[in-house]
Amino acid sequence: MSSIFFSYSHKDEELRDQLETHLAMLRNQGLIDSWHDRRILAGDDLDHAINSQINTADVILLLVSPDFLASRYCYDVEVRRAMERQQAGEARVIPVILRHCDWHSAPFGKLLAAPKDGRPIKAWGDPDEAFADVARQIRAALPKRPDPRTRREETTSQSTEIARARSSNLRIRKEITEADRDRFLHNSFEFMMEFFESSLAELENRHQEIETAYRRIDNDRFSAVIYQNGKAVSRCKIALGSMFGRGISFSYNDQAADGSMNESLSVEMNDDRLYLKALGMASRRLDERLLTPEGAAEYYWSLLIEPLQR
């Protein structure tokens, strides 16, 4: 059995929980045993507990995010020790990119990251797809033949600490309020506005024949136009609200009347978490998928840029 150590920021605890859920098959098959600092008991010496685990783990997962990089303990202590063990051939370090951040210049920046192509989990339309990809990569990276000495140490450790063993599955059901839904919807829309503005600017920078126009109509509406060689090839208007209730609507007409739309996103809940779900008017491929705010922004962007990619 291979031991896995989670190095992460507590602000990413929810994402760590989701990753642990996707690693359940590996645990059930007796391939891994995972540890993170939430398994430290009251009265334990924090530094000793963490050091004893990171110094013996077969696989060290770095759950990378802006908060992870900003954490002095994660970056100065855990990353440093992880890279020392990686360079000594004592452990395998796998960066798992949770959220967009400048991680390529970090000490682990040259390591192959998960998910595929180092694309942040929050940028995937379906987070389960991203976590499943991470789980597959971890499975493939597990040591094929554990060192017998490690097995003996593992057995000794288990026998001395069995009385203190406990489950890491301590999540309880969270009550989602109407205020939570409204906050999630507005935050998702604000993210989408910033996403489109920066994406249009980058598109124009990369392609000489492209001009773009981004117009923030008010706090609840914005429009975008893409010109190729001076000709408008794609337009859209995105707004809070739709004819189906509270949501985010998309229209291929940048001057469409309020309420007119070609696609709509609504707030849905799954496993105590909030997502956005497409109605499927523009793409039947997404009518059953739950999207993160990042995934929803990517989906609406794909509708706008599609005419240039045919």
PAZAPA-4460 file (N, C-alpha, C; in steps of 0.05 Angstrom, whole numbers, plus 32768, in hexadecimal, padded with zeros to 4 digits):
% residues 310
    n_x    n_y    n_z   ca_x   ca_y   ca_z    c_x    c_y    c_z   seq   type   mol
   8011   7FE8   8000   8000   8000   8000   8012   8019   8000     1      M     A
   800B   802C   7FEF   801B   8045   7FED   800D   805A   7FFE     2      S     A
   801E   806A   800C   8014   8080   801C   8014   809A   800D     3      S     A
   7FFE   80A9   8010   7FFB   80C3   8002   7FF8   80D9   8016     4      I     A
   8007   80EF   8012   8007   8106   8023   7FFB   811D   8013     5      F     A
   7FE7   812B   801F   7FDA   8142   8013   7FE7   815B   801E     6      F     A
   7FF3   816C   800D   7FFC   8186   8014   7FE9   819A   8007     7      S     A
   7FDC   81AA   8018   7FC6   81BB   800D   7FC1   81D3   801F     8      Y     A
   7FB4   81E7   8015   7FAA   81FE   8025   7F8E   81F7   8030     9      S     A
   7F89   81FE   8048   7F6F   81F8   8054   7F58   8206   8045    10      H     A
   7F5F   821B   8036   7F4A   8228   8025   7F41   8217   800E    11      K     A
   7F51   8202   8009   7F4A   81EF   7FF3   7F40   81D4   7FFE    12      D     A
   7F37   81D4   8017   7F2F   81BB   8024   7F18   81AD   8016    13      E     A
   7F05   81BD   800B   7EEF   81B0   7FFD   7EF8   81A1   7FE4    14      E     A
   7F0C   81AD   7FD6   7F16   819F   7FBE   7F27   8187   7FC7    15      L     A
   7F35   8189   7FDD   7F43   8171   7FE7   7F30   815B   7FED    16      R     A
   7F19   8161   7FFA   7F05   814D   8000   7EFB   813F   7FE7    17      D     A
   7EF7   814F   7FD2   7EED   8143   7FB9   7F02   8131   7FAD    18      Q     A
   7F1B   8139   7FAE   7F31   8127   7FA4   7F32   810D   7FB4    19      L     A
   7F2F   810F   7FCE   7F30   80F7   7FDE   7F19   80E4   7FD7    20      E     A
   7F02   80EF   7FD0   7EEC   80DE   7FC8   7EF3   80CF   7FAE    21      T     A
   7F00   80DC   7F9C   7F08   80CF   7F83   7F1F   80BB   7F86    22      H     A
   7F2C   80BD   7F9C   7F42   80A9   7FA2   7F37   8091   7FB1    23      L     A
   7F1D   8090   7FB6   7F11   807B   7FC7   7F16   805F   7FBA    24      A     A
   7F15   805D   7FA0   7F19   8043   7F93   7F36   8039   7F99    25      M     A
   7F49   804B   7F98   7F65   8043   7F9F   7F67   8039   7FBB    26      L     A
   7F59   8046   7FCE   7F59   803E   7FEA   7F4B   8023   7FED    27      R     A
   7F34   8020   7FE0   7F24   8007   7FE2   7F34   7FEF   7FD7    28      N     A
   7F45   7FF4   7FC4   7F55   7FDF   7FB8   7F6F   7FDA   7FC8    29      Q     A
   7F72   7FE8   7FDE   7F8A   7FE4   7FEE   7FA3   7FEF   7FE2    30      G     A
   7FA1   8002   7FD0   7FB9   800C   7FC2   7FC4   8025   7FD0    31      L     A
   7FB4   8034   7FDE   7FBE   804C   7FEB   7FB2   804F   8007    32      I     A
   7FC0   805F   8017   7FB7   8069   8030   7FBE   8087   8031    33      D     A
   7FAA   8098   8034   7FAF   80B5   8032   7FB0   80C2   804D    34      S     A
   7FBE   80D9   804E   7FC0   80E8   8067   7FC1   8106   8061    35      W     A
   7FB4   8115   8072   7FB6   8133   8071   7FB3   813D   808E    36      H     A
   7FB7   8156   8092   7FBA   8161   80AD   7FA0   8161   80BD    37      D     A
   7F89   815C   80B0   7F70   815A   80BF   7F6E   8140   80CF    38      R     A
   7F81   812F   80CB   7F82   8116   80DA   7F92   8119   80F4    39      R     A
   7F9D   8130   80F8   7FAC   8135   8111   7F99   8139   8128    40      I     A
   7F9E   812C   813E   7F8C   812C   8155   7F94   8143   8168    41      L     A
   7F80   814B   8178   7F85   8160   818C   7F9C   8156   819F    42      A     A
   7FAF   8168   81A3   7FC5   8162   81B5   7FDE   8158   81A6    43      G     A
   7FDB   8151   818D   7FF2   8147   817D   8005   815F   8177    44      D     A
   801E   8159   8174   8031   816D   816B   802E   8170   814C    45      D     A
   8026   8188   8143   8020   818C   8127   8038   8187   8115    46      L     A
   804E   8194   811B   8066   8191   810A   806F   8174   8109    47      D     A
   806F   8166   8120   8078   814B   8121   8065   8139   8110    48      H     A
   804B   813D   8113   8038   812D   8105   803B   8130   80E7    49      A     A
   803E   8149   80DE   8040   814E   80C1   805B   8144   80B7    50      I     A
   8071   8149   80C5   808B   8140   80BC   808C   8122   80BA    51      N     A
   8081   8114   80CD   8082   80F6   80CD   8074   80EB   80B5    52      S     A
   805F   80F9   80AB   8050   80F0   8094   805D   80F7   807A    53      Q     A
   8065   8111   8077   8071   811A   805E   808D   810C   805A    54      I     A
   809A   8104   806F   80B4   80F7   806D   80B3   80DA   8066    55      N     A
   809B   80CE   8067   8098   80B2   8061   8085   80AC   804A    56      T     A
   8076   80C0   8041   8062   80BB   802C   806F   80B2   8012    57      A     A
   8062   80A0   8004   806B   8097   7FEA   8064   80AC   7FD4    58      D     A
   804D   80B8   7FD7   8043   80CC   7FC4   803B   80E5   7FD3    59      V     A
   8045   80FC   7FCA   803D   8116   7FD6   802E   8126   7FC2    60      I     A
   8015   812C   7FC8   8004   813C   7FB6   8005   8159   7FBF    61      L     A
   800D   816B   7FAD   800D   8187   7FB2   7FF4   8193   7FA5    62      L     A
   7FE0   819B   7FB5   7FC7   81A5   7FAB   7FCB   81C3   7FA6    63      L     A
   7FD1   81CB   7F8E   7FDB   81E5   7F87   7FC4   81F9   7F81    64      V     A
   7FC6   8210   7F8E   7FB3   8226   7F8A   7FC1   8240   7F93    65      S     A
   7FB4   8257   7F8E   7FC1   8270   7F98   7FC5   826F   7FB6    66      P     A
   7FB2   8264   7FC5   7FB5   8263   7FE2   7FCB   8250   7FEB    67      D     A
   7FCF   823A   7FDC   7FE4   8227   7FE1   7FFF   8235   7FDE    68      F     A
   8003   8244   7FC8   801C   8252   7FC3   8021   8268   7FD7    69      L     A
   800B   8274   7FE1   800D   828A   7FF4   8013   8280   8011    70      A     A
   800E   8267   8016   8012   825C   8031   8030   8257   8035    71      S     A
   803A   8265   8049   8057   8262   804F   805D   8245   8058    72      R     A
   804B   8239   8067   8051   821E   8071   8050   820A   8059    73      Y     A
   803B   820C   8049   803A   81FA   8031   8052   81FD   8020    74      C     A
   8059   8216   8019   806E   821C   8005   808A   8218   8011    75      Y     A
   808F   8223   8029   80AA   8222   8034   80B1   8208   8041    76      D     A
   809D   81FA   804D   80A2   81E2   805C   809B   81C9   804C    77      V     A
   8082   81C7   8044   8079   81AE   8038   8084   81AB   801B    78      E     A
   8083   81C0   800B   808D   81BE   7FF0   80AB   81B9   7FF0    79      V     A
   80BA   81C6   8002   80D7   81C2   8003   80DD   81A5   800A    80      R     A
   80D0   819A   801E   80D5   817F   8026   80CD   816B   8011    81      R     A
   80B6   8171   8004   80AD   815F   7FEE   80C1   815E   7FD8    82      A     A
   80CB   8175   7FD0   80DE   8175   7FB9   80F9   8168   7FC1    83      M     A
   8101   816A   7FDA   8119   815C   7FE3   8116   813E   7FE0    84      E     A
   80FF   8134   7FE8   80FA   8117   7FE6   80F6   810E   7FC9    85      R     A
   80EB   8120   7FB9   80E8   811A   7F9C   8104   8117   7F8F    86      Q     A
   8115   812A   7F95   8130   812B   7F89   8141   8114   7F93    87      Q     A
   813B   810A   7FAB   814A   80F4   7FB6   813F   80D9   7FAD    88      A     A
   8129   80DA   7F9E   811D   80C1   7F95   810E   80B2   7FAB    89      G     A
   8107   80C0   7FC0   80F9   80B4   7FD7   80DB   80B5   7FD5    90      E     A
   80D0   80C7   7FC5   80B3   80CB   7FC2   80AD   80D6   7FA7    91      A     A
   8094   80D3   7F9F   808B   80E0   7F86   8079   80F7   7F8D    92      R     A
   8080   810F   7F82   8071   8127   7F87   805F   812C   7F6F    93      V     A
   8045   8130   7F73   8032   8135   7F5E   8024   814F   7F63    94      I     A
   8029   8164   7F54   8019   817D   7F57   7FFD   8179   7F4B    95      P     A
   7FE9   817F   7F5B   7FCD   817E   7F51   7FC3   819B   7F51    96      V     A
   7FBF   81A5   7F39   7FB8   81C2   7F36   7F9A   81C5   7F3B    97      I     A
   7F93   81D2   7F51   7F77   81D6   7F58   7F6B   81EF   7F4B    98      L     A
   7F7A   8205   7F4C   7F70   821F   7F42   7F86   822D   7F33    99      R     A
   7F7E   8240   7F22   7F91   824F   7F12   7FA5   825E   7F25   100      H     A
   7FBE   825C   7F1F   7FD3   826A   7F2E   7FED   8268   7F1F   101      C     A
   8001   8277   7F28   801B   8278   7F1B   802D   8263   7F28   102      D     A
   8029   8249   7F21   8037   8234   7F2E   8050   822A   7F1E   103      W     A
   8052   8232   7F05   8067   8227   7EF4   8083   822F   7EFD   104      H     A
   8085   8245   7F0B   80A0   824E   7F15   80A6   8243   7F31   105      S     A
   8094   8233   7F3C   8098   8228   7F57   80AD   8211   7F55   106      A     A
   80B8   8208   7F6B   80CC   81F2   7F6B   80C2   81D9   7F5D   107      P     A
   80A7   81D5   7F5D   809C   81BD   7F50   8091   81C3   7F34   108      F     A
   8098   81DA   7F2A   808D   81E4   7F10   8094   81D2   7EF8   109      G     A
   80AA   81C3   7EFA   80B2   81B2   7EE3   80A7   8196   7EE5   110      K     A
   8098   8190   7EFB   808D   8175   7EFE   8073   8174   7EEE   111      L     A
   806D   815C   7EE3   8054   8158   7ED4   803D   815A   7EE8   112      L     A
   802B   816C   7EE3   8015   8171   7EF6   7FFB   8163   7EED   113      A     A
   7FE9   815F   7EFF   7FCF   8155   7EFA   7FBB   816B   7F01   114      A     A
   7FA3   816C   7EF5   7F99   815A   7EDF   7FA9   815E   7EC5   115      P     A
   7F9E   8152   7EB0   7FAB   8152   7E96   7FB3   816E   7E8D   116      K     A
   7FCD   8170   7E85   7FD8   818A   7E7B   7FDA   819F   7E91   117      D     A
   7FD7   8197   7EAA   7FD9   81AA   7EC0   7FC2   81BE   7EC0   118      G     A
   7FAB   81B7   7EB4   7F94   81C8   7EB3   7F86   81C8   7ECE   119      R     A
   7F82   81DF   7EDB   7F77   81E0   7EF5   7F5C   81D2   7EF7   120      P     A
   7F57   81C4   7F0D   7F3E   81B5   7F10   7F26   81C8   7F0E   121      I     A
   7F29   81E1   7F19   7F13   81F4   7F18   7F0D   81FE   7EFC   122      K     A
   7F1F   81F8   7EE9   7F1A   8201   7ECD   7F0C   81EC   7EBD   123      A     A
   7F08   81D4   7EC8   7EFA   81BF   7EB9   7EDC   81C4   7EBB   124      W     A
   7ECE   81BF   7EA6   7EB1   81C1   7EA7   7EA5   81AE   7EBB   125      G     A
   7EAF   8195   7EBB   7EA5   8181   7ECE   7EBB   817A   7EE1   126      D     A
   7EBA   8183   7EFA   7ED0   817E   7F0D   7ED5   8161   7F12   127      P     A
   7EC0   8150   7F11   7EC3   8133   7F15   7ED6   8128   7EFF   128      D     A
   7ED4   8132   7EE7   7EE5   8129   7ED1   7F03   8130   7ED8   129      E     A
   7F07   8147   7EE3   7F22   814F   7EEB   7F2D   813E   7F01   130      A     A
   7F1D   813A   7F16   7F26   812A   7F2D   7F2B   810D   7F24   131      F     A
   7F1A   8102   7F12   7F1E   80E7   7F09   7F39   80E5   7EFA   132      A     A
   7F40   80F9   7EEA   7F59   80FA   7EDC   7F70   80FA   7EF0   133      D     A
   7F6E   8109   7F06   7F83   810A   7F1A   7F85   80EE   7F27   134      V     A
   7F6F   80E1   7F2D   7F70   80C7   7F3A   7F7E   80B3   7F28   135      A     A
   7F78   80B4   7F0E   7F85   80A1   7EFB   7FA3   80A6   7EFA   136      R     A
   7FAB   80BF   7EFA   7FC8   80C5   7EFA   7FD6   80BC   7F13   137      Q     A
   7FC8   80BF   7F2A   7FD4   80B6   7F43   7FD7   8098   7F43   138      I     A
   7FC2   808A   7F39   7FC3   806D   7F37   7FDB   8064   7F27   139      R     A
   7FDF   8071   7F10   7FF5   806A   7EFE   8011   806F   7F0B   140      A     A
   8012   8083   7F1D   802B   808B   7F28   8032   807C   7F42   141      A     A
   8021   806C   7F4C   8026   805D   7F65   803E   804A   7F61   142      L     A
   804E   8048   7F76   8065   8034   7F74   805A   8018   7F6E   143      P     A
   8068   800B   7F5C   805F   7FF0   7F54   8066   7FDB   7F69   144      K     A
   807E   7FDE   7F75   8088   7FCB   7F89   8090   7FD9   7FA2   145      R     A
   807F   7FDC   7FB6   8086   7FE9   7FCE   809E   7FDC   7FDC   146      P     A
   80B0   7FED   7FE7   80C7   7FE3   7FF5   80BE   7FD2   800D   147      D     A
   80C9   7FB9   8011   80C1   7FA8   8027   80C6   7FB6   8042   148      P     A
   80DC   7FC6   8043   80E2   7FD5   805C   80CC   7FE8   8062   149      R     A
   80C2   7FF6   804D   80AB   8009   8051   8093   7FFA   805B   150      T     A
   808E   7FE2   8050   8078   7FD2   8059   807A   7FCB   8077   151      R     A
   8092   7FC4   8080   8096   7FBD   809C   8091   7FD5   80AD   152      R     A
   809B   7FED   80A4   8097   8005   80B4   807A   800C   80B5   153      E     A
   806C   8008   809E   8050   800E   809C   8040   7FFD   80B0   154      E     A
   8047   7FE3   80B1   8039   7FD0   80C3   803E   7FD8   80E0   155      T     A
   8057   7FE0   80E6   805D   7FE8   8102   804E   8001   8109   156      T     A
   804D   8014   80F6   803F   802D   80FB   8022   8028   8100   157      S     A
   8016   8016   80EF   7FF9   8011   80F2   7FF3   8003   810D   158      Q     A
   8005   7FF2   8116   8001   7FE3   812F   8002   7FF6   8147   159      S     A
   8014   800A   8145   8017   801C   815C   8003   8032   815D   160      T     A
   7FF6   8038   8145   7FE4   804E   8144   7FC7   8046   813E   161      E     A
   7FC2   802C   813E   7FA7   8022   8136   7F92   802D   8149   162      I     A
   7F98   8032   8162   7F84   803C   8175   7F7C   8058   816E   163      A     A
   7F8D   8066   815F   7F88   8082   8158   7F7D   8085   813C   164      R     A
   7F7A   8070   812E   7F70   8071   8112   7F53   807C   8112   165      A     A
   7F4D   808C   80FE   7F32   8096   80FA   7F2D   809C   80DD   166      R     A
   7F14   80A0   80D6   7F0D   80A5   80BA   7F14   80C2   80B3   167      S     A
   7F1B   80C6   809A   7F1E   80E1   8090   7F05   80EB   8083   168      S     A
   7EF0   80DA   8082   7ED7   80E1   8076   7EC5   80EE   808B   169      N     A
   7EC9   8107   8090   7EBB   8115   80A6   7EA9   812B   809C   170      L     A
   7EA4   812C   8082   7E93   8141   8077   7E76   813C   807E   171      R     A
   7E67   8151   8085   7E4B   814E   808B   7E3B   815F   8077   172      I     A
   7E22   8159   8075   7E11   8167   8061   7E0F   8185   8068   173      R     A
   7E13   8195   8054   7E12   81B2   8057   7DF7   81BD   804D   174      K     A
   7DEB   81CE   805C   7DD2   81DA   8054   7DD7   81F1   8040   175      E     A
   7DCC   81EF   8028   7DCF   8204   8014   7DB7   8217   8015   176      I     A
   7DBB   8230   801B   7DA5   8243   801D   7DA1   8252   8003   177      T     A
   7D8B   8260   8001   7D85   8270   7FEA   7D9A   8286   7FE6   178      E     A
   7DA3   8290   7FFD   7DB9   82A5   7FFC   7DD2   8299   7FF0   179      A     A
   7DD8   8280   7FF7   7DF0   8272   7FEB   7DED   8270   7FCD   180      D     A
   7DD5   8269   7FC4   7DD0   8266   7FA7   7DD3   8281   7F98   181      R     A
   7DC7   8296   7FA4   7DC9   82B0   7F97   7DE6   82BA   7F97   182      D     A
   7DF5   82B5   7FAC   7E11   82BE   7FAE   7E21   82AF   7F99   183      R     A
   7E1C   8295   7F96   7E2B   8284   7F83   7E25   828E   7F66   184      F     A
   7E0C   8294   7F61   7E04   829D   7F46   7E11   82B8   7F3F   185      L     A
   7E11   82CB   7F52   7E1D   82E5   7F4D   7E3B   82E3   7F4A   186      H     A
   7E48   82D3   7F5B   7E65   82D0   7F5A   7E6D   82C3   7F3F   187      N     A
   7E5C   82B0   7F36   7E62   82A2   7F1D   7E60   82B6   7F05   188      S     A
   7E4C   82C8   7F07   7E48   82DB   7EF1   7E5F   82EF   7EF1   189      F     A
   7E68   82F8   7F09   7E7E   830B   7F0A   7E98   82FE   7EFF   190      E     A
   7E9C   82E5   7F06   7EB3   82D6   7EFB   7EB1   82D5   7EDC   191      F     A
   7E99   82D0   7ED2   7E95   82CE   7EB5   7E9B   82E8   7EA7   192      M     A
   7E93   82FF   7EB3   7E99   8319   7EA7   7EB7   831D   7EA5   193      M     A
   7EC6   8317   7EBA   7EE3   831A   7EB9   7EF0   8307   7EA6   194      E     A
   7EE5   82EE   7EA5   7EF0   82DA   7E93   7EED   82E2   7E76   195      F     A
   7ED6   82ED   7E6E   7ED2   82F5   7E53   7EE3   830D   7E4C   196      F     A
   7EE5   8320   7E5E   7EF5   8338   7E58   7F12   8331   7E53   197      E     A
   7F1D   8320   7E64   7F39   8318   7E61   7F3D   8306   7E49   198      S     A
   7F2A   82F4   7E44   7F2D   82E2   7E2D   7F2B   82F1   7E13   199      S     A
   7F1A   8304   7E11   7F18   8314   7DF8   7F32   8324   7DF4   200      L     A
   7F3D   832F   7E09   7F56   833E   7E06   7F6D   832C   7DFD   201      A     A
   7F6E   8314   7E08   7F83   8301   7E01   7F80   82F8   7DE4   202      E     A
   7F67   82F3   7DDC   7F61   82EB   7DC0   7F6B   8300   7DAD   203      L     A
   7F66   8319   7DB3   7F6E   832F   7DA2   7F8C   8331   7DA1   204      E     A
   7F99   832D   7DB7   7FB7   832E   7DB9   7FC4   8319   7DA8   205      N     A
   7FB8   8302   7DA7   7FC4   82EB   7D99   7FC0   82EA   7D7B   206      R     A
   7FAB   82F7   7D72   7FA4   82F5   7D55   7FA1   8311   7D49   207      H     A
   7FB3   8317   7D37   7FB4   8332   7D2B   7F9A   8339   7D1D   208      Q     A
   7F8C   8326   7D11   7F74   832C   7D02   7F5B   832F   7D13   209      E     A
   7F5E   832B   7D2E   7F47   832B   7D40   7F45   8345   7D4F   210      I     A
   7F2D   8350   7D50   7F26   8366   7D62   7F0F   835D   7D74   211      E     A
   7F0E   8367   7D8C   7EF8   835F   7D9E   7EEC   8377   7DAB   212      T     A
   7ED4   8374   7DB4   7EC6   8389   7DC3   7EB8   837D   7DDB   213      A     A
   7EBF   8387   7DF2   7EB2   837E   7E0B   7EA3   8396   7E17   214      Y     A
   7E8A   8393   7E1D   7E7A   83A9   7E28   7E6B   83A0   7E40   215      R     A
   7E71   83AC   7E56   7E62   83A6   7E6F   7E4B   83B9   7E70   216      R     A
   7E33   83AF   7E6B   7E1B   83BF   7E6A   7E14   83C9   7E85   217      I     A
   7E13   83B8   7E99   7E0F   83BE   7EB5   7E19   83A7   7EC5   218      D     A
   7E13   83A6   7EDF   7E1D   8391   7EF0   7E11   8376   7EEA   219      N     A
   7DFB   8375   7EDA   7DED   835C   7ED5   7DEF   8354   7EB7   220      D     A
   7DFC   8364   7EA6   7DFC   835D   7E8A   7E17   8366   7E7D   221      R     A
   7E20   8357   7E6A   7E37   835F   7E59   7E34   8353   7E3E   222      F     A
   7E42   835F   7E2A   7E42   8354   7E0F   7E5E   8352   7E04   223      S     A
   7E61   8342   7DEF   7E7B   833D   7DE3   7E78   833A   7DC5   224      A     A
   7E8B   8344   7DB6   7E8B   8341   7D99   7EA8   833B   7D90   225      V     A
   7EAA   8328   7D7E   7EC4   8321   7D72   7EC4   8328   7D54   226      I     A
   7ED7   8338   7D4C   7EDA   8340   7D2F   7EF2   8332   7D24   227      Y     A
   7EEF   8328   7D0B   7F06   831C   7CFD   7F09   832B   7CE3   228      Q     A
   7F20   8338   7CE0   7F25   834A   7CC9   7F0F   835F   7CC6   229      N     A
   7F06   8369   7CDC   7EF3   837F   7CDC   7ED6   8376   7CDB   230      G     A
   7ED1   835C   7CD7   7EB6   8352   7CD4   7EAD   8344   7CEE   231      K     A
   7E96   834A   7CF8   7E8C   833D   7D10   7E85   8320   7D0A   232      A     A
   7E92   830E   7D18   7E8E   82F1   7D13   7E80   82E4   7D2A   233      V     A
   7E7F   82F1   7D42   7E71   82E5   7D58   7E6A   82FA   7D6C   234      S     A
   7E51   82F8   7D77   7E47   830B   7D8A   7E39   82FC   7DA1   235      R     A
   7E37   8308   7DB8   7E27   82FD   7DCD   7E20   8312   7DE2   236      C     A
   7E0B   830C   7DF1   7E03   831B   7E08   7DFE   8307   7E1F   237      K     A
   7E09   830C   7E36   7E07   82FB   7E4D   7DFB   830B   7E64   238      I     A
   7DE7   8300   7E71   7DD9   830F   7E86   7DD0   82FD   7E9D   239      A     A
   7DCE   830A   7EB4   7DC2   82FC   7ECB   7DA4   82FB   7EC7   240      L     A
   7D98   82E3   7ECB   7D7C   82E0   7EC8   7D75   82D5   7EAD   241      G     A
   7D5F   82C6   7EAC   7D55   82BB   7E93   7D37   82B6   7E95   242      S     A
   7D2B   82AE   7E7F   7D0E   82A9   7E7F   7D07   8291   7E90   243      M     A
   7D1B   8281   7E98   7D16   826A   7EA8   7D1C   826F   7EC6   244      F     A
   7D21   8288   7ECD   7D26   828E   7EE9   7D42   8298   7EEE   245      G     A
   7D4C   8294   7F06   7D66   829E   7F0D   7D7C   828D   7F00   246      R     A
   7D8E   829A   7EF2   7DA3   828C   7EE3   7DB4   82A0   7ED4   247      G     A
   7DC3   8296   7EC0   7DD3   82A6   7EAF   7DCD   829F   7E92   248      I     A
   7DC3   82B2   7E83   7DBA   82AD   7E67   7DCF   82B6   7E53   249      S     A
   7DCE   82A9   7E3C   7DE1   82AE   7E26   7DD1   82B3   7E0D   250      F     A
   7DD7   82C8   7DFE   7DCA   82CD   7DE4   7DE0   82D2   7DCF   251      S     A
   7DDC   82C8   7DB7   7DEE   82CD   7DA1   7DEC   82E9   7D96   252      Y     A
   7DD9   82F9   7DA0   7DD5   8315   7D97   7DDE   8327   7DAD   253      N     A
   7DF2   8338   7DA8   7DFD   8349   7DBC   7DEA   8360   7DC4   254      D     A
   7DD4   8363   7DB4   7DC0   8378   7DBB   7DA5   836B   7DC0   255      Q     A
   7DA5   8352   7DC8   7D8C   8343   7DCC   7D7D   8350   7DE3   256      A     A
   7D62   834F   7DE1   7D51   835A   7DF6   7D54   8349   7E0F   257      A     A
   7D51   8355   7E26   7D53   8346   7E3F   7D3E   832F   7E3F   258      D     A
   7D47   8318   7E46   7D35   8300   7E46   7D38   82EF   7E2E   259      G     A
   7D43   82FA   7E18   7D49   82EB   7E00   7D63   82DC   7E04   260      S     A
   7D63   82C2   7DFC   7D7B   82B2   7E01   7D7D   829A   7DEF   261      M     A
   7D95   828F   7DEC   7D9A   8276   7DDE   7DA4   8260   7DF1   262      N     A
   7DAB   8267   7E09   7DB4   8254   7E1D   7DB1   8260   7E39   263      E     A
   7DAF   824F   7E4D   7DAB   8258   7E68   7DB9   8245   7E7C   264      S     A
   7DC4   8251   7E91   7DD0   8241   7EA6   7DC0   8246   7EC0   265      L     A
   7DBB   8231   7ECF   7DAD   8233   7EE8   7DBE   8227   7EFE   266      S     A
   7DB8   822E   7F17   7DC7   8224   7F2E   7DBB   8209   7F37   267      V     A
   7DCD   81F5   7F3A   7DC5   81DB   7F43   7DD7   81D3   7F5A   268      E     A
   7DCD   81C0   7F6B   7DDD   81B6   7F81   7DE2   8198   7F7E   269      M     A
   7DFA   8190   7F84   7E01   8173   7F84   7E16   816E   7F99   270      N     A
   7E11   815B   7FAA   7E23   8154   7FC0   7E2B   816D   7FD1   271      D     A
   7E16   817C   7FD8   7E1A   8194   7FE9   7E2A   81AA   7FDC   272      D     A
   7E2E   81A9   7FC1   7E3D   81BD   7FB4   7E2C   81C9   7F9D   273      R     A
   7E31   81E3   7F98   7E22   81F1   7F83   7E31   81F1   7F69   274      L     A
   7E21   81ED   7F53   7E2C   81ED   7F38   7E19   81FC   7F26   275      Y     A
   7E21   8200   7F0D   7E10   820B   7EF8   7E0A   81F5   7EE4   276      L     A
   7DF1   81F4   7EDB   7DE8   81E0   7EC8   7DDD   81ED   7EAF   277      K     A
   7DE6   81E5   7E98   7DDD   81F1   7E7F   7DC2   81E5   7E77   278      A     A
   7DB1   81F5   7E6D   7D97   81EC   7E63   7D9A   81D9   7E4B   279      L     A
   7DAF   81DE   7E3B   7DB4   81CC   7E25   7DA9   81D6   7E0A   280      G     A
   7DA0   81EF   7E09   7D95   81FA   7DF1   7DAA   81FD   7DDB   281      M     A
   7DC3   8204   7DE3   7DD8   8208   7DCF   7DEA   81F0   7DCB   282      A     A
   7DEA   81DE   7DDF   7DFB   81C6   7DDD   7DEF   81B0   7DEE   283      S     A
   7DE5   819B   7DE2   7DD9   8185   7DF0   7DEF   8175   7E00   284      R     A
   7E08   8179   7DF9   7E1D   816B   7E06   7E20   8173   7E24   285      R     A
   7E15   818A   7E2B   7E19   8194   7E46   7DFF   8195   7E56   286      L     A
   7DE9   818B   7E4B   7DD0   818F   7E59   7DCD   817F   7E73   287      D     A
   7DDF   816C   7E78   7DDE   815D   7E91   7DF7   8161   7EA2   288      E     A
   7E09   8172   7E9A   7E22   8176   7EA8   7E20   818D   7EBC   289      R     A
   7E2C   818A   7ED3   7E2E   819F   7EE7   7E48   81AD   7EE4   290      L     A
   7E47   81C8   7EE2   7E5E   81D8   7EDC   7E67   81E9   7EF3   291      L     A
   7E81   81EC   7EF7   7E8B   8200   7F0A   7E89   821B   7EFD   292      T     A
   7E8C   8231   7F0C   7E8C   824C   7EFF   7EA1   824E   7EE8   293      P     A
   7EB8   8241   7EEC   7ECC   8242   7ED7   7EC3   8232   7EBF   294      E     A
   7EB7   821A   7EC4   7EAD   820A   7EAE   7E96   8217   7E9F   295      G     A
   7E85   8226   7EAD   7E6F   8234   7EA1   7E79   824B   7E8F   296      A     A
   7E8E   8259   7E99   7E99   826F   7E89   7EA6   8263   7E6F   297      A     A
   7EB4   824D   7E72   7EC0   8240   7E5A   7EAA   8237   7E47   298      E     A
   7E94   822D   7E51   7E7E   8224   7E3F   7E73   823C   7E2F   299      Y     A
   7E6D   8252   7E3C   7E62   8269   7E2E   7E77   8275   7E1B   300      Y     A
   7E90   8274   7E23   7EA5   827E   7E11   7EA7   826C   7DF8   301      W     A
   7EA3   8252   7DFB   7EA4   8240   7DE4   7E8D   8246   7DD1   302      S     A
   7E76   824F   7DDB   7E60   8257   7DC9   7E67   826F   7DB9   303      L     A
   7E76   8282   7DC6   7E7D   829B   7DB8   7E93   8296   7DA3   304      L     A
   7EA7   8286   7DAA   7EBE   8283   7D98   7EBA   826D   7D83   305      I     A
   7EA5   825D   7D86   7EA1   8247   7D73   7EA1   824F   7D56   306      E     A
   7E95   8265   7D4D   7E96   826D   7D31   7EB2   8270   7D26   307      P     A
   7EC6   8276   7D37   7EE1   827A   7D2D   7EF1   8260   7D2D   308      L     A
   7EE5   824B   7D37   7EF3   8231   7D39   7EE8   821C   7D27   309      Q     A
   7ED3   8222   7D17   7EC7   820E   7D05   7EDA   8208   7CEE   310      R     A
***
